Structures are given as structure tokens and as C-alpha cells.
Amino acid sequence: MKLIVAVAKNWAIGYQGDLLFNLPDDMSFFKETTINKVVVMGRKTLLSFPNGRPLKNRVNIILTTDKDFKEEDCIVVNSFNELFEELKKYNEDDIFVIGGGKVYNDLYPYCSEAYITKVDAIVNADTYLHNFDDDKGWLLTYASELHENNGLKFTFNTYKNKDVRNYTSDDVRR
């Protein structure tokens, strides 16, 4: 399983349920990376999409504690155990955690890699990602050249997890 996200300099990722940045190059990277793959997200992330509809040409898995939540063209799971059981059906390299904040921060220990677009900005935010630069278990293995969209400078980065947790019920906290 992998993680994909854009972060501000202070590891901020969202504000009031929205993304912090409009970066066409990052959106293209996200689409190219996740198309025909499996995306794992929370209910609020799904509902933040246009018309609250799942992403096209992907398997959309929604992790929510709302046992009554149903959405067409989505697989809904209500616990880590259910999620990990469902994920066994797919190639690990084809699974991407795409948000929101709680889902990212709960699942990053189970990810082998993280694709993090780092934006050279500090903006108003209420949701933050774990700081991978301060985590000795994660190693920065790639940083792109500097890009710029809409006046914002950013780089594409890849981190590898040296201590990936297995999907075992012993580890499950939810």
C-alpha cells in the first residue's frame, strides 16, 4: 500500500474539508499514479469530490465508522479489520491511501511508500499529515526538480518506509 498527498511546508494538508492547493501538475500526477488502481479514503474525502461521487476508473474503498453509509460504485468498510481483509484481494503496489487526515495518519505505518508533493508555502490549515522528514523509519529516496503552478513552487518526493507494518489484526486499533 502507498500514500499520495500534497503538503505545505508545515505538513498541512487541508482546511475545512478542502485541499490547500490548486496545482494542475500535481493533479495530473495524482491521476496518472492512481488510474486503474485502488484508492482508500474516508467518507468525508469521498463527499468532498464533485457531486460526492467516487473517482472514475479506480476501485474506491471508503473507510467509515458510519455503518449506514452506502455509496454506489464504492466498497464501504467500517473497521481496519474489514479494510485489511478487503485489501488482500488486490496487489499491494496498486493500493493508494488518498485521505483525509485521519485516514492518512492511521494508515501511513502500513504503507511501503509515500508520494508527497511538497509545496513551498505555509497556508491556513486545520488538518496535518505526520512529518515524514522527522520520522527515522521513513527515508526520502527521490526529490524532483522544482515545479511551479499558479505562483506556487513545489517538488515531487518519494519516501520509503523501512518498517512497514503488516495487515495483522494484532496491529489494528480501530
Secondary structure as UniProt FT lines:
FT   STRAND          2..7
FT   TURN            9..10
FT   STRAND          12..15
FT   TURN            16..17
FT   STRAND          18..19
FT   HELIX           24..34
FT   TURN            35..36
FT   STRAND          38..42
FT   HELIX           43..48
FT   HELIX           50..52
FT   TURN            56..57
FT   STRAND          59..63
FT   TURN            67..68
FT   TURN            72..73
FT   STRAND          74..77
FT   HELIX           80..87
FT   TURN            88..89
FT   HELIX           92..94
FT   STRAND          95..99
FT   HELIX           101..107
FT   HELIX           108..110
FT   STRAND          113..119
FT   STRAND          127..128
FT   HELIX           132..134
FT   TURN            136..137
FT   STRAND          138..143
FT   STRAND          147..149
FT   TURN            150..151
FT   STRAND          152..161
FT   TURN            162..163
FT   TURN            169..171
//
